[in-house]
Each structure stands twice: as structure tokens, then as C-alpha cells.
Amino acid sequence: MIATIAELLNSGASEAPAIGGAGRAWLDYDGLRALSRSTVEALRGFGIKHTDRVAIVLPNGPEMATAFLTIAQGSATAPLNPAYKEDEYAFYLDDLNAKALVIEKDYDGPALAAATSLGISVIRLVADAASSAGMFHLEGESAGDKADATKPGPDDVALILHTSGTTSRPKIVPLTQSNVAISAQNICKSLSLAPGDRSLNIMPLFHIHGLVASLTASMAAGASVWCAPGFNVLQIFAQMEEVDPTWITAVPTMHQANLSRAGRNAETIGNSRLRFLRSSSASLPAPVMEELTNVFGVPVVEAYGMTEAAHQMCSNPIEPGKQKPGFVGLAAGPQVQIADEREDLLLGRGATGEVVISGPNVTAGYESNPDANEKSFFTVDGERWFRTGDQGAFDDEGYLQLTGRLKEIINRGGEKISPLEVDAILLKHPEIVQAVTFAVPHPKLGEDIAAAIVLSENGQADARAVRDYAAGQLAGFKVPSKVIILEEIPKGATGKIQRIGLAEKLDLA
């Protein structure tokens, strides 16, 4: 099995289209491979070694796609959300021990300020708008003497992402070249992707879903990806006409938004060559899956993924297999089992318990976090298993149904938010003495963020002021949509504040 990203890119025929973008000619595989060589050479000239870490802050589009694919062949990449504030960038860049930051040529935002304050080298990506989609060259500062030409091997880190945990400090997930390459091939196989397939990518390319499921899996098939500048439901059907995709992968909220405008775009849907839709990163309600199937006239493949598995763990099969609404599918890459939630014990097929995984696409462990690794990994008969934190059960046909999350992470439309991280920001407010962030149900996002707070004796802040304060220090998707000011936060029988069940206690469920 192919074990590096560089090897994956050899799958495409020389003149076959690889990367596309609005108003641009397609970049073919020969062009992408040439761009890879020039990018790695530039990195070495900047003093970047194959083991160094390069953060990437770029908007969605073909340059973000090619930046990841090419930089990952010369170093470890760390794509970061362009919506972060300066303090968030400072934390992530420092936590990653980034050697350099890649930003757009004219960018002058908070990521640059954070990198400058930390003394991190800045590399500018200069796009060539007159050339094929995704073409660029790098300009910038030296990060040291010219580095040697050593190429990353299968066990070298290719992609580093942070994932929220049950503590306020996000955990670092290092994914090796082989983790990413093998996961891409697993997805390619489960979707029966072929060179003639084309993905219309509307997912963020700093997210494991977009990076691996849409982009890298397409590369594994020698297929093509057209990279939208972001998701816009008002443009999606015009993009379908322009791009002529065979598949689209997205989170459920995006699919629901597309459904809301599908009626007036029936002709575009009818003329398309779509052969399936894929949904992942959050639970797809069964009625939505059924409506998507009826409206678009193609199978809807719900998949189950997470960062620690380089995305995919389970997938509903493509035809002639069947897709089961309410189920995340069959094991589709790693081994997937059910374990006891407290003991290191694998359970039988009919049991309900914690979903655990093992396989070559699973991270070897969180970086510099022995406590998290001890809690998350266990070994049975020489096989190392990772605890997903999700509860579920298999049916008689081997389809997995998730029944809930064991931890308190808020899953807002596929974005995972640590409530303690939000707590920590709220508690910096001079008038807040207690803060508890928790999930509340949302009809489209699945879950949304709420916060219960207690003000100091003379505190005058109202809910709007608290939200505005949070918005100044957190990315927008982390800001509580509802703030409840209380004299006392309800506690459990032991005197501890319990996040789970708080929505019900406050009549917000």
C-alpha cells in the first residue's frame, strides 16, 4: 500500500486534471508534481527540514489545496483556521513549535502578528492568477541554513492538527505520512473512486474532512478536485453546473442548506453526473439522509471519522451495497470494535459500549500528553486500541449505530468545541465569577453552545456584553449562542457542577 503523500500523487496520469478553481484552467498531475518539487526545493532553501513544522494559514481555494499537498512532501504541515484571533494563533504556533508560517502574499492579519511576536519565520505564498489553478511560488525569510534534501518517510509526521479534549488545552494529533496516505486509500476504496471522478470541495481545507476525504482521497484515485473559495449555498448549484462533479462530501448542515434550495434547481440536479453524496463529521439525521436520496436521486453515503484516525473509520457502502439511515456504516479502514467504557475489555458484537479503533491510519498517540494517551489507548492481545469517546453498537449486518458521546465535547455542525476552553475565556471577564459551557440541542447543527454564568456582586454585564466579550477572543464558531445569567449554577448530588444534563435543568433542551 502507498505510504507517503508523494507516492499518492504518482497515481494521476500526466495530463489528467488534478486541481481546479473558479475562473482558472485545471492544474494537471504533471504540473502538480512539478510544483511539489519546486516547493520542497524552496523549503530547503529557507532552511526547512523534513521534520520541521510549517503552519499554513490560507483561505479555502486551490492554493490551499496545493500548499498542503506540496509542503507536506517536504515538512510537517499544520493548517490553521483563518478565523482564529491573535491569541489563538499565538497559542497554536507556540504549542506546535512551528518553524515557519505560510501566509498569502498581501496578508497582514493576526496570524502574522502572532508569528512576529514569537520570532517565527514568515513565508509568503505568491499565487499566479494567470496560470493553472493552485500554482504558486514561495518568498520569505530564511529559517536557518539551507537544509539537506532528505525526504519524509512513511513514519515522519505529515499533518498536525489540534483536537479539543475534556481539558481547556487542546491536544496535538500528529498524523504520519502513512496515516494520511493509507486513510486516503481507504476512502478511495470505500467510495470506488476512479480517475474520472471529480469532487466539488466545499469543506474547509484546514479540517481533516476536507484535507483527507475530499482532497487526498481524490489524489489517491488519480481523480480531480475543484476547490470552492468556501461554502455558499447561493452558489453551490452554479458551481455544480460549472464543475460537473461526480460527488460532494460535506457536513450535515451543508447538505441541509443545499436541500433548502434544491427545489428551484431541479434542472441542474437532473443534468448532473453526481453518483453519490457523502456526509461525515457529525451525525446525519435519518430523515435528512432519505430526503437527500430522493431529491438528488443518488445514494447518500454517511461516514464516521475523526482526526485521530486521519478521518475515516466507518462508511456506508456505495452501490450495490446498501446505505442505512441512522447508521454510520461498516468498518472502512481500521478495525472497529466495541469496548467496555471503563475496563480494557473488548465486547461482543451485540453489546453497546465505547467505540474503539485500531489500524495503520490511527495516530500513534497525542504529542507530549501522557495522561491523555493513558486514558485513550489500551492493548489487548498485542493489539493497540484507541478509545473514540463515542458510544455505539453494531447490528447483525455489521453496521455501526452511534448512541451518544461519552465526553462533554460540543459537536456544533462538525466543529468540536471544548467547553473548558470557552470557560477559561469567559472567566477572564472581570465581572464573571463562575462559568459553565455546555451543549444545547439545535435543529440543524445538532448541538449549539450555551453558557451559564454567575456575576460578581456588583457585576452589570448582560448576555449580549458577555457574547461580545467572547467574540473578541474566540473564533466565531466557539462563541456561545446563548448566555444565561444565574445567581447560582445547579449542582449535582456531590456538589459538583455537571455539564451533561444542564440544558434540561435550565429548560433549554
Stockholm file with secondary structure:
# STOCKHOLM 1.0

chainA/1-509         MIATIAELLNSGASEAPAIGGAGRAWLDYDGLRALSRSTVEALRGFGIKHTDRVAIVLPNGPEMATAFLTIAQGSATAPLNPAYKEDEYAFYLDDLNAKALVIEKDYDGPALAAATSLGISVIRLVADAASSAGMFHLEGESAGDKADATKPGPDDVALILHTSGTTSRPKIVPLTQSNVAISAQNICKSLSLAPGDRSLNIMPLFHIHGLVASLTASMAAGASVWCAPGFNVLQIFAQMEEVDPTWITAVPTMHQANLSRAGRNAETIGNSRLRFLRSSSASLPAPVMEELTNVFGVPVVEAYGMTEAAHQMCSNPIEPGKQKPGFVGLAAGPQVQIADEREDLLLGRGATGEVVISGPNVTAGYESNPDANEKSFFTVDGERWFRTGDQGAFDDEGYLQLTGRLKEIINRGGEKISPLEVDAILLKHPEIVQAVTFAVPHPKLGEDIAAAIVLSENGQADARAVRDYAAGQLAGFKVPSKVIILEEIPKGATGKIQRIGLAEKLDLA
#=GR chainA/1-509 SS CCCSHHHHGGGSCTTSEEEECTTCCCEEHHHHHHHHHHHHHHHHHTTCCTTSEEEECCCSSHHHHHHHHHHTTTSEEEECCTTCCHHHHHHHHHHHTCSEEEEETTCCSHHHHHHHHHTCEEEEEEECTTSSTTCEEEEECCCSSCCCCCCCCTTSEEEEEEECCSSSSCEEEEEEHHHHHHHHHHHHHHTTCCTTCEEEECSCTTSHIIIIIIIIHHHHTTCEEEECSSCCTTTHHHHHHHHCCSEEEECHHHHHHHHHTTGGGHHHHHHCCCCEEEECSSCCCHHHHHHHHHHHCSCEEEEEEEGGGTEEEEECCCTTSCCCTTCCBEECSSEEEEECSSSSCBCCTTCCEEEEEESTTSCSCCTTCHHHHHHHEEEETTEEEEEEEEEEEECTTSCEEEEEESSCCEEETTEEECHHHHHHHHTTSTTEEEEEEEEEEETTTEEEEEEEEEECTTCCCCHHHHHHHHHTTSCGGGSCSEEEECSSCCCCTTSCCCSTTHHHHTTCC
#=GC SS_cons         CCCSHHHHGGGSCTTSEEEECTTCCCEEHHHHHHHHHHHHHHHHHTTCCTTSEEEECCCSSHHHHHHHHHHTTTSEEEECCTTCCHHHHHHHHHHHTCSEEEEETTCCSHHHHHHHHHTCEEEEEEECTTSSTTCEEEEECCCSSCCCCCCCCTTSEEEEEEECCSSSSCEEEEEEHHHHHHHHHHHHHHTTCCTTCEEEECSCTTSHIIIIIIIIHHHHTTCEEEECSSCCTTTHHHHHHHHCCSEEEECHHHHHHHHHTTGGGHHHHHHCCCCEEEECSSCCCHHHHHHHHHHHCSCEEEEEEEGGGTEEEEECCCTTSCCCTTCCBEECSSEEEEECSSSSCBCCTTCCEEEEEESTTSCSCCTTCHHHHHHHEEEETTEEEEEEEEEEEECTTSCEEEEEESSCCEEETTEEECHHHHHHHHTTSTTEEEEEEEEEEETTTEEEEEEEEEECTTCCCCHHHHHHHHHTTSCGGGSCSEEEECSSCCCCTTSCCCSTTHHHHTTCC
//
